């Protein structure tokens, strides 16, 4: 929708000391050159599936779980892969990531980095688990203090 609005309105500013016909014509030429470049420019990074398929290079897809989709997007952007993500409406929702067939080399590098990141995350100890263990240990060391609090409340 935003692109439609941009296509309908034109704003251009000319910096000149004297506004002449030549200045207006040269500004119009520059504008039309810019417009032609914009029309031929390919979108990069995240795109819609329709835009990705319009580039006539073939598209491949893979499935990814929701847990790591944000990290995967960051890595794909880092490697400059053109991709499109759609949600698969299954019981556990999964995402289909479409990418251009030409990007397979950069995609394999992105996959290697993503899988290394996942392995690193799994090896990391859980802070919540450690906190629960320390909480249980502290409760074992000071059980009498907690009982006294309950007794004091009951006496009132």
Rosetta blueprint (number, residue, H / E / L):
1 X L
2 X H
3 X H
4 X H
5 X H
6 X H
7 X H
8 X H
9 X L
10 X L
11 X L
12 X L
13 X L
14 X L
15 X L
16 X L
17 X L
18 X L
19 X L
20 X L
21 X H
22 X H
23 X H
24 X H
25 X H
26 X H
27 X H
28 X H
29 X H
30 X H
31 X H
32 X H
33 X H
34 X H
35 X H
36 X H
37 X H
38 X H
39 X H
40 X H
41 X L
42 X L
43 X L
44 X L
45 X L
46 X E
47 X L
48 X L
49 X H
50 X H
51 X H
52 X H
53 X H
54 X H
55 X L
56 X L
57 X L
58 X L
59 X E
60 X E
61 X E
62 X E
63 X E
64 X E
65 X E
66 X H
67 X H
68 X H
69 X H
70 X H
71 X H
72 X H
73 X H
74 X H
75 X H
76 X H
77 X H
78 X H
79 X H
80 X L
81 X L
82 X L
83 X E
84 X E
85 X E
86 X E
87 X E
88 X E
89 X L
90 X L
91 X L
92 X L
93 X L
94 X E
95 X E
96 X E
97 X E
98 X E
99 X E
100 X E
101 X H
102 X H
103 X H
104 X H
105 X H
106 X H
107 X H
108 X H
109 X H
110 X H
111 X H
112 X H
113 X H
114 X H
115 X H
116 X H
117 X H
118 X H
119 X H
120 X H
121 X H
122 X H
123 X H
124 X L
125 X L
126 X L
127 X H
128 X H
129 X H
130 X H
131 X H
132 X H
133 X H
134 X H
135 X H
136 X H
137 X H
138 X H
139 X H
140 X H
141 X H
142 X L
143 X H
144 X H
145 X H
146 X H
147 X H
148 X H
149 X H
150 X H
151 X H
152 X H
153 X H
154 X H
155 X H
156 X L
